[in-house]
Amino acid sequence: MPGFEIFGDEERKEVNDVLESGVLFRYGFDAKRNGNWKAKELEEELCKLTGASHAHLCSSGTSALNIALAACGVGAGDEVITTPFTFVATFEAILFAGAIPVFAEIDETLCLSPEGIEAAITPRTKAVMCVHMCGSMAKIDQITALCNKKGIVLIEDACQAIGASFKGKHLGTFGKAGCFSFDSVKTVTCGEGGGMITSDRDVYLKADQYSDHGHDHIGNDRGLEDHPIIGYNFRISELNAAVGKAQLRKLGQIIEIQKKNKNAIKDAIKTVPGITFRELPDEAGDSGTFLSFFLPDAESARTAAKNLAEAGVGCPYWFNNNWHYFRQWHHLHGMKSAAAVQGSIAQGLPDFSKIELPESDRIMSRAISMQIMLSWTKEELDQRIEKTVAALTL
Ligand SMILES: *Cc1c(COP(=O)(O)O)cnc(C)c1O
């Protein structure tokens, strides 16, 4: 999965362009920057890749989620339906918007299910934040149709899914806004960075302003710019964007290797009795960052995870994982947060320690995901397959 496995001269050259000009800021300094506009260029490349009309880079995937919520007008008191299986950043962003995360059931896509979303809708539902986990997709056609029918804003957290698509349409382009992360372990990395895409010009303009203190970015004198809205600083630096430019050019190659490695392991473990696979609404659009599969029950999944770890091919068993499944989010259960956040929004929040999601538990307690690496040699891959088949044969 991680682009950091294939750093090379391409990244160094892009970064050196920036260092040689001495302009690390993405705005202004037109005369000094030797024609380097790394952030702007990476935004154009993101539009080309995804087919979105606009892209806006920012400091992280988490800030991309923040910006998307703000730009789509989601704020205090609004309910945002989201998934119990995601990285904690998803609910953090909702809470920091002053909104209320409402956790709904997932299905065997490992993402929110259309039925789960429908059951969680209330008169206060303003948005759905659908997360395309582990490089593949939710039933995004059905979810888009549902949100359109109900007049609910759809925001896609595609932080783990760059390069993935559903029936030829890039993930992140189904909703009003889509978000990517370019942190150090994502498929494409900037070191730190994120991006929001949209085909709604108003959402784009708001995102552009909100992420830079409200600057309207009209003209080339920052001191004379107007500030139509109150914003914040979620800017990316030219250095980070430079790394991302070189990385994004390698995305095609990254996805090809991932899919090849993933399919080799998948074909081998298909023969193991009792193993079934994550539902992929469009297998051709999967980016191949993980191979996710199910054991028949929770006990055999725990045994399999233990066997895999002992064989040296350890895989995340998300159900017990501290960061990706709601059962271990004790800080959320207790709403342990900095005073400012807690004080402003604590009233009206549900008791997160009481959430019950039996369907999600039933699915996640049986699920294991193997992370697919780019750097495996043929020999390493063959050994991994052999060890994996043995560890899963219970
Ligand atoms: C990584 C990730 C984020 C946050 O991205 P950062 O760039 O680390 O802030 C958000 N959502 C998901 C699903 C992620 O995997």
The ligand as an SDF file (V2000), in Angstrom:
LIG
                    3D

 15 15  0  0  0  0  0  0  0  0999 V2000
   -5.6010    8.2490    7.1290 C   0  0  0  0  0  0  0  0  0  0  0  0
   -7.0620    8.4680    7.2050 C   0  0  0  0  0  0  0  0  0  0  0  0
   -7.6170    9.7050    7.5250 C   0  0  0  0  0  0  0  0  0  0  0  0
   -6.7880   10.8790    7.9860 C   0  0  0  0  0  0  0  0  0  0  0  0
   -5.7520   11.2420    7.1610 O   0  0  0  0  0  0  0  0  0  0  0  0
   -4.4840   12.0400    7.7590 P   0  0  0  0  0  0  0  0  0  0  0  0
   -3.8220   12.5370    6.5240 O   0  0  0  0  0  0  0  0  0  0  0  0
   -3.6440   11.0510    8.4980 O   0  0  0  0  0  0  0  0  0  0  0  0
   -4.9940   13.1250    8.6010 O   0  0  0  0  0  0  0  0  0  0  0  0
   -8.9910    9.8370    7.4930 C   0  0  0  0  0  0  0  0  0  0  0  0
   -9.7930    8.8280    7.1940 N   0  0  0  0  0  0  0  0  0  0  0  0
   -9.3050    7.6020    6.8850 C   0  0  0  0  0  0  0  0  0  0  0  0
  -10.2590    6.5050    6.5320 C   0  0  0  0  0  0  0  0  0  0  0  0
   -7.9370    7.3720    6.9170 C   0  0  0  0  0  0  0  0  0  0  0  0
   -7.4520    6.1570    6.6670 O   0  0  0  0  0  0  0  0  0  0  0  0
  1  2  1  0
  2  3  1  0
  2 14  2  0
  3  4  1  0
  3 10  2  0
  4  5  1  0
  5  6  1  0
  6  7  2  0
  6  8  1  0
  6  9  1  0
 10 11  1  0
 11 12  2  0
 12 13  1  0
 12 14  1  0
 14 15  1  0
M  END
$$$$
